[in-house]
Each structure stands twice: as structure tokens, then as C-alpha cells.
Amino acid sequence: MKLHGLLNTLRLAVIMSVASAAISAERVVLLPFSGPTATESARGMFDYAARARLESKKLDIVDADSTSNVLRSLRIRNTAAPLENEIKALCDSLDAQFVIVGTVHSFVVDSVFSEISVCTRMLLSDNSALVWQDCATITGGGTHSLFSKPAHKSERKLARAAANQLFSTLNLSRSSRKLASTELAGSGNSSRSYYPCLPIAVIPPVDESEVPYSGDMIGNFLVSSLARHDFIVIDPGRVRNVMLACEDLRYGQSVGAVSKMLSDSLDAALVVTGTISKLTPIRLVTLGNSPEVAVELRMIDPKSNSVVWADHLERTGRSRKGLFDLGIIYSPAALASEVIDDAISDLKVIRRKVAEPLN
């Protein structure tokens, strides 16, 4: 049974990769980007920039008015993590095969500091499978060093720069996935043990910091970093659907109970979650403070409810300061993204080649 499940997941990995090569010939729905901490005008600027960037890549994007009308008629409010049935109904109504969703986690422009942090992903309409995802953070200001980038003065230009960087990784000519991370080495006393990790689910970390919605941002950073390191990640919308079903959106039941539900419903082999104990608010950065991040991460085997890997990460923007202040990070989002990516990069995994689709 375990081998059968592994083959099914590897088959999905190949199908997703082959699908990415054909995206340019299909219709794509671009949903309005969510962003509880960004103003409506800021989100609108990024939506416009994202649509322009995608159209420049020759994607057949459903027009914004048609998308808005269908969203209203279906009463879809959460456009950052729509449920699987909502995606299917939306794409059926618009005759589309893919949907792009995302979140503007921060968008700040002032005289001394600027930051935009955005995460997005592309899903198949039939089963909400994750085809592509990435995050982009662009910052400026925060220092008077000769080598620092100045703060952006224009919200429109900042939005355009973020869209250009974000969608530059959407590679439509990619033919197939070469490797997939299939097993993870445990930490601590179990470091010689390997655990199946295909696929993997992310529960947004519990937020104990001063920054609203930082759990969602760190959760998206985890999804993006895991996917970049060849993990097959279950879409956050499908995870949210399971959490809603067991009446837990991060706090009610134990993580073990939710992990078991994710395993039973989505065949999740491992579940990633954690706690954010510190993240510097942007308002303090604009006053000259160096950002700080402290995150505890852990991976849980849902079948045994045991922690197979854990790490505590704590860093400041000056942790890697070099000559002439090179290496200093003034952006809380950029610092958090770097910390998460370093943690995922250090994971010891077994990768297996996937050459041909499995029938």
C-alpha cells in the first residue's frame, strides 16, 4: 500500500510538471490578491501589475470584470486560499483550466523605507493541485550606507518591480520534474531514520509576535521554500478546507488531531507547523530599529503524532553584517524569508528521479 501511494504521488508530480509546459495554451483565472495589512489601492496596483506581467508572458488571462462577476455570484470571499469546490466552480464558469491566487503580505512606501512582500501560486482547476508557486520581497531604504538601495518613492513602480520578479520564475517551457524529495532525515536521536515526506502539508505557524497575520506570511514562505527544494506540497487551500472541516483554524484542537485529519483526507506524509515568537513590526523599522525574527519549526508524522524534525531559528537584520554594512537586512519580511529558506536548505532528504509519467 505504501508503494502504491508513493507511485500515485510521483505520478501526480510528473503530471503537474508536464502540465506547466502547456499552461500557455490554456485559460488562466487571476484572482484579486488578498492582503489584510495592505490598503485596497495598494492591492489594486499590484493586481494591475500582475495582470500586465502575465499577459506579457502570452498567457490567456480571463478579463478582470468577468472574474469579479463570477466571484460575486459564487460568493467567494477568500481569494488567497479558496476551497477546492470553489476553484472548480469558478473555472467551470469561466472555461478556465488554471487559477492564480496570492497574498500581498506587506506594502509600505515612505521617505525612509519601502517594502513589498507577495506570495502567489498556480493551481489546476480539476483537483487544486499545486503547479507553481513563489514569493518575492523587494525593499529599499532603512540606512544611509553608500551600498544600500534607496527607498522606493512610487507605489506603482514598486508593485511593477514585485510582479516582474515574482512571475519571472513561471517557466512555461519546463518539460518534466527531474527530482522529487521523497524521504526526510529525522533530527536529534532519530537523525539516522528517514521518513516518507511525499506529499507534505503546511499548517500556518501560531502567531505570537506583534505583526498581524505573520503566521500566514511565514506559512506561505514555507510552502514556497519547500517547493523550491523539490518537496511536493499540498495546496494551502486544501489544507484550510480540512482545518475548517475539523473546526480548527490554528487554535482549537491539538496539532496532532489536525495532522491526523490531513493524513486521512489528503494523504499528507508529514505536516509542517511551528510558532512565531518574534517578528519586528515595520513601524519600528521605519524608526531605525533592526528587524528581528524568532521562529520554531517542527515536522510531525501524523500517523504516530511524533515530531521527526524540529529547529529553532533566531536572527537579526545585523546577524550577517559585513564590511561597509554589507549584508544588513532592514526588511522584516526579507529576514523571515531568508531564515525559513536557510532552515529548509539544511534538511537532509533523499531525492528520486522521475523520468516518465506512470500510467
C-alpha positions, 0 to 999 in steps of 0.5 A, a space after each residue: 500500500 505504501 508503494 502504491 501511494 508513493 507511485 500515485 504521488 510521483 505520478 501526480 508530480 510528473 503530471 503537474 510538471 508536464 502540465 506547466 509546459 502547456 499552461 500557455 495554451 490554456 485559460 488562466 483565472 487571476 484572482 484579486 490578491 488578498 492582503 489584510 495589512 495592505 490598503 485596497 489601492 495598494 492591492 489594486 496596483 499590484 493586481 494591475 501589475 500582475 495582470 500586465 506581467 502575465 499577459 506579457 508572458 502570452 498567457 490567456 488571462 480571463 478579463 478582470 470584470 468577468 472574474 469579479 462577476 463570477 466571484 460575486 455570484 459564487 460568493 467567494 470571499 477568500 481569494 488567497 486560499 479558496 476551497 477546492 469546490 470553489 476553484 472548480 466552480 469558478 473555472 467551470 464558469 469561466 472555461 478556465 483550466 488554471 487559477 492564480 491566487 496570492 497574498 500581498 503580505 506587506 506594502 509600505 512606501 515612505 521617505 525612509 523605507 519601502 517594502 513589498 512582500 507577495 506570495 502567489 501560486 498556480 493551481 489546476 482547476 480539476 483537483 487544486 493541485 499545486 503547479 507553481 508557486 513563489 514569493 518575492 520581497 523587494 525593499 529599499 531604504 532603512 540606512 544611509 550606507 553608500 551600498 544600500 538601495 534607496 527607498 522606493 518613492 512610487 507605489 506603482 513602480 514598486 508593485 511593477 518591480 514585485 510582479 516582474 520578479 515574482 512571475 519571472 520564475 513561471 517557466 512555461 517551457 519546463 518539460 518534466 520534474 527531474 527530482 522529487 524529495 521523497 524521504 526526510 532525515 529525522 533530527 536529534 536521536 532519530 537523525 539516522 531514520 528517514 521518513 516518507 515526506 511525499 506529499 507534505 502539508 503546511 499548517 500556518 505557524 501560531 502567531 505570537 509576535 506583534 505583526 498581524 497575520 505573520 503566521 500566514 506570511 511565514 506559512 506561505 514562505 514555507 510552502 514556497 521554500 519547500 517547493 523550491 527544494 523539490 518537496 511536493 506540497 499540498 495546496 494551502 487551500 486544501 489544507 484550510 478546507 480540512 482545518 475548517 472541516 475539523 473546526 480548527 483554524 490554528 487554535 482549537 484542537 491539538 496539532 496532532 488531531 489536525 495532522 491526523 485529519 490531513 493524513 486521512 483526507 489528503 494523504 499528507 506524509 508529514 505536516 509542517 507547523 511551528 510558532 512565531 515568537 518574534 517578528 519586528 513590526 515595520 513601524 519600528 523599522 521605519 524608526 531605525 530599529 533592526 528587524 528581528 525574527 524568532 521562529 520554531 519549526 517542527 515536522 510531525 508524522 501524523 500517523 504516530 503524532 511524533 515530531 521527526 524534525 524540529 529547529 529553532 531559528 533566531 536572527 537579526 537584520 545585523 546577524 550577517 553584517 559585513 564590511 561597509 554594512 554589507 549584508 544588513 537586512 532592514 526588511 522584516 519580511 526579507 529576514 523571515 524569508 531568508 531564515 525559513 529558506 536557510 532552515 529548509 536548505 539544511 534538511 537532509 532528504 533523499 531525492 528520486 528521479 522521475 523520468 516518465 509519467 506512470 500510467 
